[in-house]
Amino acid sequence: MISSLISMTEALIWSEQNHAGLFEYNKIRIFIDSRIAETLTFILCSTSNRQVIIQLLRCSTLLIHNLTEESCKNYLISSQFFSELISQPFDFSDDEIIENYTSMLKGLAFNLNKMQLLHLVTSKNFTLFTSAMMFFNYKENLVKTAARAVVLNVLKCKE
């Protein structure tokens, strides 16, 4: 399962960076018909396997950091998968899950343009903001810094 998630992420990033067409409008049918986002959502919502959860968070972070075309980012952040990923009640007693989760939140806050970030924050009932606030005073500096960076980046967006 984990190697499949890694391969899928690498293929999506490679496709977008090399204009291979998985995200192009005429060819997006391959991506949509394969139901990748729905499959990822199903895996996320049905698994309790710690390693799979961590890999989903890592893959999401990689996608957000490496996709450059705005249409690709729009497609992903509007998917049910990212909605579920941000609001999922993970086991936040696990430091590795926390680190990967806050890294993913920070990736969203810093790699989306202002309009995408505002849309993500407001359309998801401020879940990105409130999720980051959970770790605002966390004991570990890396997590605390990431959470504070997300909060500040969201707050500096003005309509």
DSSP file (Angstrom, degrees, kcal/mol; ACC not computed):
  #  RESIDUE AA STRUCTURE BP1 BP2  ACC     N-H-->O    O-->H-N    N-H-->O    O-->H-N    TCO  KAPPA ALPHA  PHI   PSI    X-CA   Y-CA   Z-CA
    1    1 A M     >        0   0    0      0, 0.0     4,-2.1     0, 0.0     5,-0.2   0.000 360.0 360.0 360.0 -46.6    0.0    0.0    0.0
    2    2 A I  H  >  +     0   0    0      1,-0.2     4,-2.2     2,-0.2     5,-0.2   0.909 360.0  49.3 -65.3 -42.6    2.7    2.4    1.0
    3    3 A S  H  > S+     0   0    0      1,-0.2     4,-2.4     2,-0.2    -1,-0.2   0.852 109.6  53.5 -66.4 -32.1    4.8    1.8   -2.1
    4    4 A S  H  > S+     0   0    0      2,-0.2     4,-2.5     1,-0.2    -1,-0.2   0.898 108.2  49.6 -66.8 -40.2    1.7    2.3   -4.3
    5    5 A L  H  X S+     0   0    0     -4,-2.1     4,-2.2     2,-0.2    -2,-0.2   0.908 112.1  48.1 -64.0 -42.0    1.0    5.7   -2.6
    6    6 A I  H  X S+     0   0    0     -4,-2.2     4,-2.6     2,-0.2    -2,-0.2   0.932 112.6  48.3 -63.5 -46.3    4.6    6.7   -3.2
    7    7 A S  H  X S+     0   0    0     -4,-2.4     4,-2.5     1,-0.2    -2,-0.2   0.903 111.2  50.4 -61.9 -42.7    4.5    5.6   -6.9
    8    8 A M  H  X S+     0   0    0     -4,-2.5     4,-2.3     2,-0.2    -1,-0.2   0.914 111.6  48.1 -62.4 -43.6    1.2    7.4   -7.5
    9    9 A T  H  X S+     0   0    0     -4,-2.2     4,-2.4     1,-0.2     5,-0.2   0.932 112.2  48.6 -63.4 -46.4    2.6   10.7   -6.0
   10   10 A E  H  X S+     0   0    0     -4,-2.6     4,-2.7     1,-0.2     5,-0.2   0.900 111.4  50.8 -60.8 -41.0    5.7   10.5   -8.0
   11   11 A A  H  X S+     0   0    0     -4,-2.5     4,-2.7     2,-0.2    -1,-0.2   0.909 110.7  48.3 -64.8 -42.3    3.7    9.8  -11.2
   12   12 A L  H  X S+     0   0    0     -4,-2.3     4,-2.2     2,-0.2    -2,-0.2   0.919 114.6  45.0 -64.5 -43.7    1.4   12.8  -10.6
   13   13 A I  H  X S+     0   0    0     -4,-2.4     4,-2.5     2,-0.2     5,-0.2   0.935 115.0  47.6 -66.2 -45.5    4.4   15.1   -9.9
   14   14 A W  H  X S+     0   0    0     -4,-2.7     4,-2.0    -5,-0.2     6,-0.2   0.923 111.3  51.9 -60.8 -44.2    6.3   13.9  -12.9
   15   15 A S  H  <>S+     0   0    0     -4,-2.7     5,-2.7    -5,-0.2     6,-0.6   0.916 112.5  44.2 -60.3 -45.2    3.3   14.2  -15.1
   16   16 A E  H ><5S+     0   0    0     -4,-2.2     3,-0.7     1,-0.2    -1,-0.2   0.913 116.1  46.2 -68.2 -41.7    2.6   17.8  -14.1
   17   17 A Q  H 3<5S+     0   0    0     -4,-2.5    -1,-0.2     1,-0.2    -2,-0.2   0.753 120.2  39.3 -73.7 -23.8    6.3   18.8  -14.4
   18   18 A N  T 3<5S-     0   0    0     -4,-2.0    -1,-0.2    -5,-0.2    -2,-0.2   0.222 107.8-119.9-110.0  12.7    6.8   17.1  -17.7
   19   19 A H  T < 5 +     0   0    0     -3,-0.7    -3,-0.2    -4,-0.3    -4,-0.1   0.876  58.6 152.8  52.4  42.8    3.4   18.0  -19.2
   20   20 A A      < -     0   0    0     -5,-2.7    -4,-0.1    -6,-0.2    -1,-0.1   0.612  58.2-114.4 -82.0 -11.7    2.5   14.4  -19.6
   21   21 A G  S    S+     0   0    0     -6,-0.6     3,-0.2    -5,-0.0     6,-0.1   0.475  76.8 125.1 105.3   0.8   -1.2   15.1  -19.3
   22   22 A L  S    S+     0   0    0      1,-0.2     9,-0.4   -11,-0.1    -6,-0.1   0.817  92.6  33.1 -64.5 -25.6   -2.7   13.6  -16.2
   23   23 A F  S    S+     0   0    0    -11,-0.1    -1,-0.2    -8,-0.1     5,-0.2   0.545  90.2 114.5-104.7  -9.7   -3.9   17.0  -15.2
   24   24 A E  S  > S-     0   0    0     -3,-0.2     4,-1.8     1,-0.1     3,-0.3  -0.329  75.1-119.2 -64.4 145.9   -4.7   18.5  -18.6
   25   25 A Y  T  4 S+     0   0    0      1,-0.3     3,-0.4     2,-0.2     4,-0.3   0.898 111.9  43.8 -55.3 -47.1   -8.3   19.2  -19.2
   26   26 A N  T  4 S+     0   0    0      1,-0.2     3,-0.3     2,-0.1    -1,-0.3   0.811 124.1  36.5 -69.8 -28.1   -8.7   16.8  -22.2
   27   27 A K  T >> S+     0   0    0     -3,-0.3     3,-1.6     1,-0.2     4,-0.6   0.448  87.7  94.8-103.8  -0.8   -6.7   14.1  -20.5
   28   28 A I  H 3X  +     0   0    0     -4,-1.8     4,-3.1    -3,-0.4     5,-0.3   0.697  67.1  81.7 -65.0 -16.6   -7.9   14.6  -16.9
   29   29 A R  H 3> S+     0   0    0     -4,-0.3     4,-3.5    -3,-0.3     5,-0.3   0.864  86.7  56.0 -55.2 -36.7  -10.4   11.9  -17.7
   30   30 A I  H <> S+     0   0    0     -3,-1.6     4,-1.5     2,-0.2    -1,-0.2   0.939 111.7  42.1 -61.0 -45.8   -7.6    9.4  -17.0
   31   31 A F  H  <>S+     0   0    0     -4,-0.6     5,-1.2    -9,-0.4     4,-0.4   0.930 120.6  41.5 -66.8 -46.3   -7.1   10.9  -13.5
   32   32 A I  H ><5S+     0   0    0     -4,-3.1     3,-1.6     1,-0.2    -2,-0.2   0.934 114.0  51.3 -68.7 -46.8  -10.8   11.3  -12.8
   33   33 A D  H 3<5S+     0   0    0     -4,-3.5    -1,-0.2     1,-0.3    -2,-0.2   0.810 105.1  56.4 -63.5 -29.2  -11.9    7.9  -14.2
   34   34 A S  T 3<5S-     0   0    0     -4,-1.5    -1,-0.3    -5,-0.3    -2,-0.2   0.620 101.4-141.4 -77.3 -10.1   -9.2    6.2  -12.1
   35   35 A R  T <>5 +     0   0    0     -3,-1.6     4,-2.5    -4,-0.4     5,-0.2   0.857  41.6 158.7  56.4  41.9  -10.8    7.8   -9.1
   36   36 A I  H  ><S+     0   0    0     -5,-1.2     4,-2.8     2,-0.2     5,-0.2   0.939  71.3  48.1 -61.8 -48.1   -7.5    8.4   -7.4
   37   37 A A  H  > S+     0   0    0     -6,-0.2     4,-2.2     1,-0.2    -1,-0.2   0.908 113.6  47.6 -61.4 -41.6   -8.9   11.2   -5.1
   38   38 A E  H  > S+     0   0    0      2,-0.2     4,-2.4     1,-0.2    -1,-0.2   0.891 111.9  50.3 -66.0 -38.8  -11.8    9.0   -4.1
   39   39 A T  H  X S+     0   0    0     -4,-2.5     4,-2.6     2,-0.2    -2,-0.2   0.917 110.5  49.3 -65.0 -43.3   -9.6    6.1   -3.4
   40   40 A L  H  X S+     0   0    0     -4,-2.8     4,-2.7     2,-0.2    -2,-0.2   0.893 110.8  50.6 -62.6 -39.4   -7.3    8.2   -1.3
   41   41 A T  H  X S+     0   0    0     -4,-2.2     4,-2.6    -5,-0.2    -2,-0.2   0.920 110.4  49.4 -63.3 -43.9  -10.3    9.5    0.7
   42   42 A F  H  X S+     0   0    0     -4,-2.4     4,-1.6     2,-0.2    -2,-0.2   0.927 112.5  47.3 -61.0 -45.6  -11.5    5.9    1.2
   43   43 A I  H  X S+     0   0    0     -4,-2.6     4,-1.6     1,-0.2     3,-0.2   0.936 113.2  49.2 -61.2 -46.5   -8.1    4.8    2.4
   44   44 A L  H  < S+     0   0    0     -4,-2.7    -2,-0.2     1,-0.2    -1,-0.2   0.917 115.3  42.4 -59.4 -46.1   -7.8    7.8    4.7
   45   45 A C  H  < S+     0   0    0     -4,-2.6    -1,-0.2     1,-0.2    -2,-0.2   0.683 120.5  41.0 -78.3 -18.1  -11.2    7.4    6.3
   46   46 A S  H  < S+     0   0    0     -4,-1.6     2,-0.3    -3,-0.2    -1,-0.2   0.553  96.9  84.5-109.3  -8.3  -11.0    3.6    6.7
   47   47 A T     <  +     0   0    0     -4,-1.6    -4,-0.0    -3,-0.2     0, 0.0  -0.706  36.4 176.6-100.7 148.1   -7.5    3.0    7.9
   48   48 A S        +     0   0    0     -2,-0.3     2,-0.5     5,-0.0    -1,-0.1   0.232  45.7 126.3-119.7   6.0   -6.1    3.0   11.3
   49   49 A N     >  -     0   0    0      1,-0.2     4,-2.2     2,-0.1     3,-0.2  -0.551  53.5-150.4 -70.3 116.7   -2.7    1.9   10.1
   50   50 A R  H  > S+     0   0    0     -2,-0.5     4,-2.5     1,-0.2     5,-0.2   0.874  93.0  50.9 -57.2 -44.4   -0.2    4.4   11.4
   51   51 A Q  H  > S+     0   0    0      1,-0.2     4,-2.2     2,-0.2    -1,-0.2   0.873 110.1  49.5 -66.5 -37.5    2.3    4.0    8.5
   52   52 A V  H  > S+     0   0    0      2,-0.2     4,-2.5    -3,-0.2    -1,-0.2   0.914 111.3  49.6 -67.1 -42.6   -0.4    4.4    5.9
   53   53 A I  H  X S+     0   0    0     -4,-2.2     4,-2.2     2,-0.2    -2,-0.2   0.932 111.7  48.3 -61.3 -46.2   -1.7    7.6    7.6
   54   54 A I  H  X S+     0   0    0     -4,-2.5     4,-2.4     1,-0.2    -1,-0.2   0.905 111.6  50.1 -61.4 -41.6    1.9    9.0    7.8
   55   55 A Q  H  X S+     0   0    0     -4,-2.2     4,-3.0     2,-0.2     5,-0.2   0.886 108.0  52.8 -67.1 -37.9    2.5    8.2    4.1
   56   56 A L  H  X S+     0   0    0     -4,-2.5     4,-2.2     2,-0.2    -1,-0.2   0.913 111.0  47.5 -61.1 -42.2   -0.8    9.8    3.0
   57   57 A L  H  X S+     0   0    0     -4,-2.2     4,-2.1     2,-0.2    -2,-0.2   0.916 113.6  47.6 -64.5 -42.9    0.3   13.0    4.9
   58   58 A R  H  X S+     0   0    0     -4,-2.4     4,-2.6     2,-0.2    -2,-0.2   0.919 111.7  49.5 -64.9 -43.8    3.7   12.8    3.3
   59   59 A C  H  X S+     0   0    0     -4,-3.0     4,-2.5     1,-0.2    -1,-0.2   0.908 111.1  50.1 -62.4 -41.8    2.3   12.3   -0.2
   60   60 A S  H  X S+     0   0    0     -4,-2.2     4,-2.4    -5,-0.2    -1,-0.2   0.904 110.7  49.6 -62.7 -41.8    0.0   15.2    0.2
   61   61 A T  H  X S+     0   0    0     -4,-2.1     4,-2.4     2,-0.2    -2,-0.2   0.920 110.5  50.2 -63.7 -44.2    2.8   17.4    1.4
   62   62 A L  H  X S+     0   0    0     -4,-2.6     4,-2.1     2,-0.2     5,-0.2   0.913 110.3  50.2 -60.6 -43.3    4.9   16.4   -1.6
   63   63 A L  H  X S+     0   0    0     -4,-2.5     4,-2.3     1,-0.2    -2,-0.2   0.941 112.1  46.5 -61.3 -47.3    2.1   17.1   -4.0
   64   64 A I  H  < S+     0   0    0     -4,-2.4    -1,-0.2     1,-0.2    -2,-0.2   0.889 116.5  44.8 -64.0 -38.9    1.5   20.6   -2.6
   65   65 A H  H  < S+     0   0    0     -4,-2.4    -1,-0.2    -5,-0.2    -2,-0.2   0.811 121.4  36.6 -74.0 -29.6    5.2   21.4   -2.6
   66   66 A N  H  < S+     0   0    0     -4,-2.1     2,-0.3    -5,-0.2    -2,-0.2   0.677  88.9  92.9-105.6 -19.2    5.9   20.1   -6.1
   67   67 A L     <  +     0   0    0     -4,-2.3   -54,-0.1    -5,-0.2   -55,-0.0  -0.620  45.3 177.6 -76.7 133.9    2.9   20.9   -8.2
   68   68 A T        +     0   0    0     -2,-0.3     2,-0.3     5,-0.0    -1,-0.2   0.707  48.3  90.3-110.3 -26.8    3.4   24.2  -10.0
   69   69 A E    >>  -     0   0    0      1,-0.1     4,-1.9     2,-0.0     3,-0.5  -0.584  68.5-141.4 -79.1 131.8    0.4   24.7  -12.2
   70   70 A E  H 3> S+     0   0    0     -2,-0.3     4,-2.9     1,-0.2     5,-0.2   0.855 100.4  57.9 -60.1 -37.1   -2.4   26.5  -10.5
   71   71 A S  H 3> S+     0   0    0      1,-0.2     4,-2.2     2,-0.2    -1,-0.2   0.867 105.6  50.5 -63.8 -35.2   -5.1   24.3  -12.1
   72   72 A C  H <> S+     0   0    0     -3,-0.5     4,-2.2     2,-0.2    -1,-0.2   0.929 112.2  46.0 -67.2 -45.0   -3.4   21.2  -10.6
   73   73 A K  H  X S+     0   0    0     -4,-1.9     4,-3.0     2,-0.2     5,-0.3   0.912 111.6  52.7 -64.1 -41.6   -3.4   22.7   -7.2
   74   74 A N  H  X S+     0   0    0     -4,-2.9     4,-1.6     1,-0.2    -2,-0.2   0.927 109.0  49.8 -58.5 -45.2   -7.0   23.9   -7.6
   75   75 A Y  H  < S+     0   0    0     -4,-2.2     4,-0.3    -5,-0.2    -1,-0.2   0.928 114.9  43.5 -60.4 -45.9   -8.1   20.4   -8.6
   76   76 A L  H >< S+     0   0    0     -4,-2.2     3,-1.3     1,-0.2     6,-0.6   0.930 113.4  47.7 -69.2 -45.9   -6.4   18.8   -5.6
   77   77 A I  H 3< S+     0   0    0     -4,-3.0    -1,-0.2     1,-0.3    -2,-0.2   0.744 110.3  53.7 -71.9 -19.1   -7.4   21.3   -2.9
   78   78 A S  T 3< S+     0   0    0     -4,-1.6    -1,-0.3    -5,-0.3    -2,-0.2   0.522  90.2 103.9 -87.7  -4.4  -11.0   21.2   -4.0
   79   79 A S  S <> S-     0   0    0     -3,-1.3     4,-1.3    -4,-0.3     3,-0.3  -0.387  82.2-121.3 -76.1 155.3  -11.1   17.4   -3.7
   80   80 A Q  H  > S+     0   0    0      1,-0.2     4,-2.7     2,-0.2     5,-0.2   0.787 108.4  69.1 -63.3 -28.1  -12.8   15.6   -0.9
   81   81 A F  H  > S+     0   0    0      1,-0.2     4,-2.6     2,-0.2    -1,-0.2   0.933 100.7  43.4 -59.4 -48.3   -9.5   14.1    0.0
   82   82 A F  H  > S+     0   0    0     -6,-0.6     4,-2.1    -3,-0.3    -1,-0.2   0.857 112.3  54.3 -69.3 -32.8   -7.9   17.3    1.1
   83   83 A S  H  X S+     0   0    0     -4,-1.3     4,-1.7     2,-0.2    -2,-0.2   0.944 113.9  41.5 -60.9 -47.4  -11.0   18.3    3.0
   84   84 A E  H  X S+     0   0    0     -4,-2.7     4,-1.3     1,-0.2    -2,-0.2   0.888 111.8  56.2 -67.2 -39.3  -10.9   15.0    4.9
   85   85 A L  H  < S+     0   0    0     -4,-2.6     3,-0.2    -5,-0.2    -1,-0.2   0.897 109.8  44.5 -62.0 -42.0   -7.2   15.2    5.4
   86   86 A I  H  < S+     0   0    0     -4,-2.1    -1,-0.2     1,-0.2    -2,-0.2   0.882 122.4  36.5 -70.4 -38.1   -7.3   18.5    7.1
   87   87 A S  H  < S+     0   0    0     -4,-1.7    -2,-0.2    -5,-0.2    -1,-0.2   0.428  84.4 125.4 -98.5   1.2  -10.2   17.7    9.3
   88   88 A Q     <  -     0   0    0     -4,-1.3     2,-1.9    -3,-0.2   -43,-0.0  -0.365  65.4-125.8 -63.8 134.1   -9.4   14.0   10.1
   89   89 A P        -     0   0    0      0, 0.0    -1,-0.1     0, 0.0    -2,-0.1  -0.533  42.4-178.7 -82.0  78.0   -9.2   13.2   13.8
   90   90 A F        -     0   0    0     -2,-1.9     2,-1.5     1,-0.1     8,-0.0  -0.167  42.5 -90.3 -70.3 168.5   -5.8   11.7   13.8
   91   91 A D    >   -     0   0    0      1,-0.2     3,-1.7     2,-0.1     6,-0.2  -0.679  45.3-176.9 -79.8  91.2   -4.0   10.3   16.8
   92   92 A F  T 3  S+     0   0    0     -2,-1.5    -1,-0.2     1,-0.3    -2,-0.0   0.289  71.4  77.4 -82.0  13.2   -2.3   13.5   17.9
   93   93 A S  T 3  S+     0   0    0      1,-0.0     2,-0.7     5,-0.0    -1,-0.3   0.529  78.4  87.2 -88.3  -8.3   -0.5   11.7   20.7
   94   94 A D    <>  -     0   0    0     -3,-1.7     4,-2.2     1,-0.2     3,-0.2  -0.825  68.9-156.6 -94.4 114.0    1.8   10.3   18.0
   95   95 A D  H  > S+     0   0    0     -2,-0.7     4,-2.7     1,-0.2     5,-0.2   0.843  91.3  54.1 -60.7 -36.3    4.7   12.8   17.4
   96   96 A E  H  > S+     0   0    0      2,-0.2     4,-2.2     1,-0.2    -1,-0.2   0.887 109.0  48.3 -68.9 -37.1    5.4   11.6   13.9
   97   97 A I  H  > S+     0   0    0     -3,-0.2     4,-2.7    -6,-0.2    -2,-0.2   0.921 112.4  49.9 -65.4 -43.0    1.8   12.1   12.8
   98   98 A I  H  X S+     0   0    0     -4,-2.2     4,-2.8     2,-0.2     5,-0.3   0.934 110.7  49.2 -60.5 -46.7    1.8   15.6   14.4
   99   99 A E  H  X S+     0   0    0     -4,-2.7     4,-1.7     1,-0.2    -1,-0.2   0.917 115.6  42.6 -61.2 -44.5    5.1   16.5   12.5
  100  100 A N  H  X S+     0   0    0     -4,-2.2     4,-2.0     2,-0.2    -1,-0.2   0.869 114.3  51.9 -70.6 -36.6    3.8   15.3    9.2
  101  101 A Y  H  X S+     0   0    0     -4,-2.7     4,-2.3     2,-0.2    -2,-0.2   0.937 112.2  44.1 -65.2 -48.0    0.3   16.8    9.7
  102  102 A T  H  X S+     0   0    0     -4,-2.8     4,-2.5     1,-0.2    -1,-0.2   0.840 111.6  54.9 -68.8 -31.0    1.7   20.3   10.6
  103  103 A S  H  X S+     0   0    0     -4,-1.7     4,-2.3    -5,-0.3    -1,-0.2   0.903 108.9  48.0 -65.2 -40.1    4.2   20.0    7.7
  104  104 A M  H  X S+     0   0    0     -4,-2.0     4,-2.2     2,-0.2    -2,-0.2   0.913 111.5  49.9 -65.9 -42.8    1.3   19.4    5.4
  105  105 A L  H  X S+     0   0    0     -4,-2.3     4,-2.5     1,-0.2    -2,-0.2   0.919 111.7  48.4 -60.8 -43.4   -0.7   22.3    6.8
  106  106 A K  H  X S+     0   0    0     -4,-2.5     4,-2.0     1,-0.2     5,-0.2   0.896 108.5  54.3 -64.5 -40.1    2.4   24.6    6.4
  107  107 A G  H  X S+     0   0    0     -4,-2.3     4,-1.9     1,-0.2    -1,-0.2   0.910 110.1  47.2 -59.6 -42.1    2.8   23.3    2.8
  108  108 A L  H  X S+     0   0    0     -4,-2.2     4,-0.9     1,-0.2    -2,-0.2   0.935 112.4  49.3 -63.4 -46.1   -0.8   24.3    2.1
  109  109 A A  H  < S+     0   0    0     -4,-2.5    -2,-0.2     1,-0.2    -1,-0.2   0.805 121.2  33.3 -66.1 -29.8   -0.4   27.7    3.7
  110  110 A F  H  < S+     0   0    0     -4,-2.0    -1,-0.2    -5,-0.2    -2,-0.2   0.628 117.1  49.1-104.8 -14.7    2.8   28.6    1.8
  111  111 A N  H  < S+     0   0    0     -4,-1.9     2,-0.3    -5,-0.2    -2,-0.2   0.428  94.1  80.7-108.3   1.1    2.4   26.9   -1.6
  112  112 A L  S  < S-     0   0    0     -4,-0.9   -42,-0.0    -5,-0.1     2,-0.0  -0.802  82.2-115.5-101.7 148.8   -1.1   28.1   -2.5
  113  113 A N     >  -     0   0    0     -2,-0.3     4,-2.8     1,-0.1     5,-0.2  -0.283  39.0 -94.6 -73.9 171.7   -1.7   31.5   -3.9
  114  114 A K  H  > S+     0   0    0      1,-0.2     4,-2.6     2,-0.2     5,-0.2   0.885 124.5  47.5 -56.6 -44.4   -3.8   34.0   -1.9
  115  115 A M  H  > S+     0   0    0      2,-0.2     4,-2.5     1,-0.2    -1,-0.2   0.904 112.7  48.8 -67.0 -41.1   -7.1   33.2   -3.6
  116  116 A Q  H  > S+     0   0    0      2,-0.2     4,-2.8     1,-0.2    -2,-0.2   0.922 112.9  48.3 -63.0 -43.3   -6.6   29.4   -3.2
  117  117 A L  H  X S+     0   0    0     -4,-2.8     4,-2.7     2,-0.2     5,-0.2   0.926 112.2  48.0 -64.8 -44.8   -5.7   29.8    0.4
  118  118 A L  H  X S+     0   0    0     -4,-2.6     4,-2.8    -5,-0.2     5,-0.3   0.915 113.2  48.8 -61.0 -42.7   -8.7   32.0    1.1
  119  119 A H  H  X S+     0   0    0     -4,-2.5     4,-2.6     2,-0.2     5,-0.3   0.934 112.4  48.0 -62.3 -45.7  -10.9   29.6   -0.7
  120  120 A L  H  X S+     0   0    0     -4,-2.8     4,-0.9     1,-0.2     7,-0.2   0.912 115.6  44.6 -62.1 -43.1   -9.5   26.6    1.2
  121  121 A V  H  <>S+     0   0    0     -4,-2.7     5,-2.9    -5,-0.2     6,-0.3   0.951 120.5  37.3 -67.9 -49.9   -9.9   28.4    4.6
  122  122 A T  H ><5S+     0   0    0     -4,-2.8     3,-1.0    -5,-0.2    -2,-0.2   0.858 115.6  50.8 -76.3 -34.6  -13.4   29.8    4.1
  123  123 A S  H 3<5S+     0   0    0     -4,-2.6    -1,-0.2    -5,-0.3    -2,-0.2   0.700 110.4  50.7 -77.2 -16.7  -14.9   26.9    2.2
  124  124 A K  T ><5S-     0   0    0     -4,-0.9     3,-1.4    -5,-0.3    -1,-0.2  -0.010 120.4-102.9-109.0  28.4  -13.7   24.4    4.8
  125  125 A N  T < 5S-     0   0    0     -3,-1.0    -3,-0.2     1,-0.3    -2,-0.1   0.846  71.6 -63.6  55.3  39.6  -15.1   26.3    7.8
  126  126 A F  T 3><S+     0   0    0     -5,-2.9     4,-2.9    -6,-0.2     5,-0.3   0.716  92.6 144.8  62.2  24.0  -11.7   27.6    8.8
  127  127 A T  H <>  +     0   0    0     -3,-1.4     4,-2.7    -6,-0.3     5,-0.2   0.872  67.5  55.1 -62.2 -38.2  -10.4   24.1    9.5
  128  128 A L  H  > S+     0   0    0     -8,-0.2     4,-1.8     2,-0.2    -1,-0.2   0.933 112.7  43.1 -59.3 -45.3   -6.9   24.9    8.2
  129  129 A F  H  > S+     0   0    0      2,-0.2     4,-2.1     1,-0.2    -2,-0.2   0.946 116.8  44.8 -65.9 -50.4   -6.7   27.8   10.7
  130  130 A T  H  X S+     0   0    0     -4,-2.9     4,-1.1     1,-0.2    -2,-0.2   0.839 110.8  55.0 -67.4 -32.2   -8.2   25.9   13.6
  131  131 A S  H  < S+     0   0    0     -4,-2.7     4,-0.4    -5,-0.3     3,-0.4   0.910 109.9  46.3 -66.1 -40.9   -6.1   22.8   12.9
  132  132 A A  H >< S+     0   0    0     -4,-1.8     3,-1.5    -5,-0.2    -2,-0.2   0.873 105.6  60.8 -67.4 -36.3   -3.0   24.9   13.1
  133  133 A M  H >< S+     0   0    0     -4,-2.1     3,-1.4     1,-0.3     4,-0.3   0.792  90.7  69.1 -62.8 -27.2   -4.2   26.6   16.3
  134  134 A M  T 3< S+     0   0    0     -4,-1.1    -1,-0.3    -3,-0.4     3,-0.2   0.805 108.9  36.3 -59.0 -27.7   -4.2   23.2   18.0
  135  135 A F  T X  S+     0   0    0     -3,-1.5     3,-1.5    -4,-0.4    12,-0.3   0.192  81.8 112.2-112.1  15.2   -0.4   23.2   17.8
  136  136 A F  T <  S+     0   0    0     -3,-1.4    -1,-0.1     1,-0.3    12,-0.1   0.842  93.0  26.1 -59.9 -36.3    0.2   26.9   18.4
  137  137 A N  T 3  S+     0   0    0     -4,-0.3    -1,-0.3    -3,-0.2    -2,-0.1  -0.117  89.1 153.8-118.1  34.6    1.8   26.3   21.8
  138  138 A Y    <   -     0   0    0     -3,-1.5     6,-0.1     1,-0.1    -3,-0.1  -0.257  52.0-120.9 -65.7 153.0    3.0   22.8   21.2
  139  139 A K  S    S+     0   0    0      4,-0.1     2,-0.5     5,-0.1    -1,-0.1   0.818  93.4  75.0 -66.9 -32.6    6.1   21.6   23.2
  140  140 A E  S  > S-     0   0    0      1,-0.1     4,-2.5     2,-0.0     5,-0.2  -0.709  75.0-144.5 -88.5 129.0    8.2   20.9   20.2
  141  141 A N  H  > S+     0   0    0     -2,-0.5     4,-3.0     1,-0.2     5,-0.2   0.855  95.7  55.3 -62.2 -39.2    9.6   23.9   18.5
  142  142 A L  H  > S+     0   0    0      2,-0.2     4,-2.0     1,-0.2    -1,-0.2   0.922 113.6  41.4 -60.9 -44.7    9.5   22.6   14.9
  143  143 A V  H  > S+     0   0    0      2,-0.2     4,-2.6     1,-0.2    -2,-0.2   0.919 115.6  50.1 -68.6 -44.7    5.7   21.9   15.2
  144  144 A K  H  X S+     0   0    0     -4,-2.5     4,-2.4     1,-0.2    -2,-0.2   0.910 111.5  48.5 -61.0 -43.5    5.0   25.1   17.1
  145  145 A T  H  X S+     0   0    0     -4,-3.0     4,-2.3     2,-0.2    -1,-0.2   0.909 111.9  49.0 -64.9 -42.8    6.9   27.1   14.5
  146  146 A A  H  X S+     0   0    0     -4,-2.0     4,-2.1    -5,-0.2    -2,-0.2   0.927 112.3  48.4 -62.3 -44.7    5.0   25.4   11.6
  147  147 A A  H  X S+     0   0    0     -4,-2.6     4,-2.3   -12,-0.3    -2,-0.2   0.908 112.5  48.1 -63.4 -42.1    1.7   26.0   13.3
  148  148 A R  H  X S+     0   0    0     -4,-2.4     4,-2.6   -13,-0.2    -1,-0.2   0.870 109.1  53.7 -67.6 -36.1    2.4   29.6   13.9
  149  149 A A  H  X S+     0   0    0     -4,-2.3     4,-2.4     2,-0.2    -1,-0.2   0.902 109.2  49.0 -64.3 -40.3    3.6   30.1   10.4
  150  150 A V  H  X S+     0   0    0     -4,-2.1     4,-2.4     2,-0.2     5,-0.2   0.947 112.1  48.2 -63.3 -48.1    0.3   28.7    9.1
  151  151 A V  H  X S+     0   0    0     -4,-2.3     4,-2.6     1,-0.2    -2,-0.2   0.935 113.9  46.3 -59.3 -47.7   -1.8   30.9   11.4
  152  152 A L  H  X S+     0   0    0     -4,-2.6     4,-1.9     1,-0.2    -1,-0.2   0.892 111.7  51.2 -63.6 -39.7    0.2   34.0   10.4
  153  153 A N  H  < S+     0   0    0     -4,-2.4     4,-0.4    -5,-0.2    -1,-0.2   0.879 112.3  46.4 -66.9 -36.9    0.0   33.2    6.7
  154  154 A V  H >< S+     0   0    0     -4,-2.4     3,-1.1     1,-0.2    -2,-0.2   0.916 112.1  51.2 -68.8 -42.8   -3.8   32.8    6.9
  155  155 A L  H 3< S+     0   0    0     -4,-2.6    -2,-0.2     1,-0.2    -1,-0.2   0.822 103.1  58.4 -66.2 -30.5   -4.2   36.0    8.9
  156  156 A K  T 3< S+     0   0    0     -4,-1.9     2,-0.5    -5,-0.2    -1,-0.2   0.632  84.1  97.9 -77.6 -10.0   -2.3   38.1    6.5
  157  157 A C    <   -     0   0    0     -3,-1.1     2,-0.4    -4,-0.4    -3,-0.0  -0.670  56.2-175.5 -77.1 123.6   -4.7   37.1    3.7
  158  158 A K              0   0    0     -2,-0.5   -40,-0.1     1,-0.1    -2,-0.0  -0.942 360.0 360.0-119.7 143.4   -7.2   39.9    3.2
  159  159 A E              0   0    0     -2,-0.4    -1,-0.1   -41,-0.0    -2,-0.0   0.479 360.0 360.0 -82.1 360.0  -10.1   39.8    0.9
